[in-house]
Amino acid sequence: MSETPLKQQLAERFREVNGDHPMTDADDAYVSAQFIDLEELCAVHGVDSDAVRRMMLGRRLPLPGYLRSDGAEMVPADLFALADEAGGTDQLEAWFTAHWTDPVTGKAEWNAYLSGQYVCLHSVTPATIQRKDYLTTAIGAAAKEPAAGSALWAERLHALIDELDALEPAFTAYDRLRFGGPTSRDTCIDAMRARFPRP
């Protein structure tokens, strides 16, 4: 695979955003199972990969979710789906941010989306981002509720955890390095299930 100047620029931008952390064999295997090589995806869609890299660098499409240790830019298989739904990459930002009533929040979510770091969702859409935010907040607040510990409370808590579990992939060790600590799966799913076992 030839290394184009744009591919090098994109790798540099990726490291600026995520830091420079090594990918292990286990990380590579996880990423290869969950994501697709940008070159492959572009071939499937009949799109020039350098044109897509230009859009990523120009903040019109999100950065890759991962750089595999062989340099492959790993992206979600539905990378182009939101732009298609919005009517093209030129309309994507306005379409995306309109899903939030507060423009400041919409802009912050757009920036987060462009970072490529929404690897915490199987499918990245405004709806799944909002649902994840709701679920992690509700799960985090549950332990402080007056009814905490009751059977009805436990049932509700586990319904929230199960829903989040369905939205989120497993994550990999690399994610804990780039995010500087535990993932939402660690804190809101695994830790909560251990702390409050299912009745």
C-alpha positions as CSV (number, residue, x, y, z in Angstrom):
1,M,0.0,0.0,0.0
2,S,1.6,3.3,-1.1
3,E,2.0,6.0,1.5
4,T,0.5,9.2,0.1
5,P,1.3,12.6,1.6
6,L,-2.3,12.9,2.6
7,K,-2.1,9.5,4.4
8,Q,1.0,10.8,6.3
9,Q,-0.9,14.1,7.2
10,L,-3.9,12.2,8.4
11,A,-1.7,9.9,10.6
12,E,-0.1,13.0,12.1
13,R,-3.5,14.6,12.8
14,F,-4.7,11.4,14.3
15,R,-1.8,11.4,16.8
16,E,-2.3,15.0,17.6
17,V,-5.9,14.1,18.7
18,N,-5.2,10.7,20.3
19,G,-1.6,10.9,21.5
20,D,1.1,8.5,20.3
21,H,0.2,5.1,21.9
22,P,1.4,1.7,20.7
23,M,-1.2,-0.7,19.3
24,T,-0.7,-4.3,20.5
25,D,-1.6,-7.5,18.6
26,A,-4.7,-7.7,20.7
27,D,-5.6,-4.1,19.8
28,D,-5.1,-4.8,16.1
29,A,-7.2,-7.9,16.2
30,Y,-10.0,-6.1,18.0
31,V,-10.0,-3.1,15.6
32,S,-9.8,-5.4,12.5
33,A,-13.0,-7.2,13.8
34,Q,-14.9,-4.0,14.5
35,F,-13.8,-1.6,11.8
36,I,-12.8,-1.6,8.1
37,D,-9.6,-0.3,6.4
38,L,-10.4,3.1,4.8
39,E,-8.8,1.9,1.5
40,E,-11.2,-1.1,1.4
41,L,-14.3,1.0,2.2
42,C,-13.4,3.5,-0.5
43,A,-12.9,0.7,-3.0
44,V,-16.4,-0.7,-2.1
45,H,-18.0,2.7,-2.5
46,G,-16.0,3.7,-5.6
47,V,-14.6,6.7,-3.9
48,D,-11.0,8.0,-4.1
49,S,-9.3,7.5,-0.7
50,D,-7.3,10.7,-0.9
51,A,-10.5,12.6,-1.5
52,V,-11.9,11.2,1.7
53,R,-8.6,12.0,3.6
54,R,-9.0,15.6,2.4
55,M,-12.5,15.7,3.8
56,M,-11.3,14.3,7.1
57,L,-8.4,16.9,7.3
58,G,-10.9,19.6,6.2
59,R,-13.3,18.7,9.1
60,R,-16.1,17.5,6.8
61,L,-15.8,13.8,7.8
62,P,-14.6,12.2,11.1
63,L,-11.0,11.1,11.5
64,P,-10.3,7.3,11.6
65,G,-11.3,5.6,14.8
66,Y,-7.9,3.8,15.0
67,L,-4.6,3.6,13.2
68,R,-3.6,-0.1,13.2
69,S,0.0,-0.9,13.9
70,D,0.6,-1.5,10.1
71,G,-0.7,2.1,9.4
72,A,-4.1,1.1,8.1
73,E,-6.7,3.8,8.8
74,M,-9.6,2.0,10.5
75,V,-13.0,3.5,10.1
76,P,-16.6,2.4,10.8
77,A,-18.3,0.5,7.9
78,D,-21.0,3.2,7.9
79,L,-18.6,6.1,7.7
80,F,-20.5,7.7,4.8
81,A,-24.0,7.0,6.1
82,L,-24.6,10.2,8.0
83,A,-23.4,12.4,5.1
84,D,-25.7,10.4,2.8
85,E,-28.6,11.0,5.1
86,A,-27.7,14.7,5.4
87,G,-27.6,15.2,1.7
88,G,-23.8,15.3,1.3
89,T,-20.7,16.3,3.3
90,D,-21.5,20.0,2.7
91,Q,-24.8,19.7,4.6
92,L,-23.5,17.3,7.3
93,E,-22.5,19.8,10.0
94,A,-25.8,21.8,9.9
95,W,-27.8,18.5,9.8
96,F,-25.8,17.0,12.6
97,T,-25.8,20.0,15.0
98,A,-29.6,20.6,14.4
99,H,-30.2,17.5,16.5
100,W,-29.4,19.5,19.7
101,T,-31.6,22.3,20.8
102,D,-28.6,24.1,22.4
103,P,-26.2,25.2,19.6
104,V,-23.2,25.2,21.9
105,T,-23.8,21.5,22.8
106,G,-24.4,20.8,19.1
107,K,-21.1,22.3,18.1
108,A,-19.3,20.4,20.9
109,E,-20.8,17.1,19.8
110,W,-19.8,17.9,16.2
111,N,-16.2,18.5,17.3
112,A,-16.3,15.2,19.2
113,Y,-17.8,13.4,16.2
114,L,-15.0,14.8,13.9
115,S,-12.3,13.6,16.3
116,G,-13.2,10.0,15.4
117,Q,-13.3,9.1,19.1
118,Y,-16.9,8.0,19.1
119,V,-15.5,4.4,19.0
120,C,-17.8,3.9,22.1
121,L,-20.8,3.2,19.9
122,H,-21.5,0.5,17.4
123,S,-23.3,3.1,15.2
124,V,-22.5,6.8,15.6
125,T,-25.6,8.9,15.0
126,P,-27.0,12.0,16.8
127,A,-29.7,9.7,18.3
128,T,-27.2,7.1,19.7
129,I,-24.9,9.8,21.0
130,Q,-27.9,11.4,22.9
131,R,-29.1,8.0,24.2
132,K,-25.6,7.1,25.4
133,D,-25.4,10.5,27.3
134,Y,-28.8,9.9,28.9
135,L,-27.9,6.3,29.9
136,T,-24.5,7.0,31.4
137,T,-25.9,10.0,33.4
138,A,-28.9,7.9,34.6
139,I,-26.7,5.0,35.6
140,G,-24.2,7.2,37.3
141,A,-27.0,8.9,39.3
142,A,-28.8,5.7,40.3
143,A,-26.7,4.9,43.3
144,K,-27.7,8.2,45.0
145,E,-31.4,7.7,44.4
146,P,-33.6,7.3,47.6
147,A,-35.0,4.0,46.3
148,A,-31.4,2.6,45.8
149,G,-31.3,-1.1,46.7
150,S,-35.0,-1.9,46.2
151,A,-36.1,-4.6,43.8
152,L,-37.9,-2.1,41.5
153,W,-34.8,0.2,41.5
154,A,-32.5,-2.8,40.6
155,E,-34.8,-3.8,37.8
156,R,-34.7,-0.3,36.3
157,L,-30.9,0.1,36.8
158,H,-30.2,-3.2,35.0
159,A,-32.6,-2.3,32.1
160,L,-30.5,0.9,31.7
161,I,-27.2,-1.0,31.9
162,D,-28.4,-3.6,29.4
163,E,-29.5,-0.9,26.9
164,L,-26.1,0.8,27.2
165,D,-24.4,-2.7,26.8
166,A,-26.2,-3.1,23.5
167,L,-25.1,0.3,22.2
168,E,-21.4,-0.1,23.1
169,P,-18.7,-2.3,21.8
170,A,-16.1,-4.0,24.1
171,F,-13.3,-1.4,23.7
172,T,-9.6,-2.3,23.7
173,A,-6.6,-1.6,25.9
174,Y,-5.5,1.2,23.5
175,D,-8.7,3.1,24.3
176,R,-7.8,3.3,28.0
177,L,-4.5,4.8,27.0
178,R,-5.8,7.5,24.7
179,F,-8.8,8.4,27.0
180,G,-6.5,8.4,30.0
181,G,-8.5,5.9,32.1
182,P,-11.4,3.6,32.3
183,T,-14.0,3.6,29.5
184,S,-17.8,4.1,29.9
185,R,-18.2,0.3,29.6
186,D,-15.7,-0.1,32.6
187,T,-17.5,2.4,34.8
188,C,-21.2,2.2,33.8
189,I,-21.6,-1.5,32.8
190,D,-18.9,-3.8,34.3
191,A,-18.4,-1.9,37.6
192,M,-22.2,-1.3,38.1
193,R,-23.0,-4.9,37.4
194,A,-20.3,-6.0,39.9
195,R,-21.5,-3.4,42.5
196,F,-25.2,-4.1,42.2
197,P,-25.7,-7.7,41.0
198,R,-28.8,-8.5,39.1
199,P,-31.6,-9.6,41.5
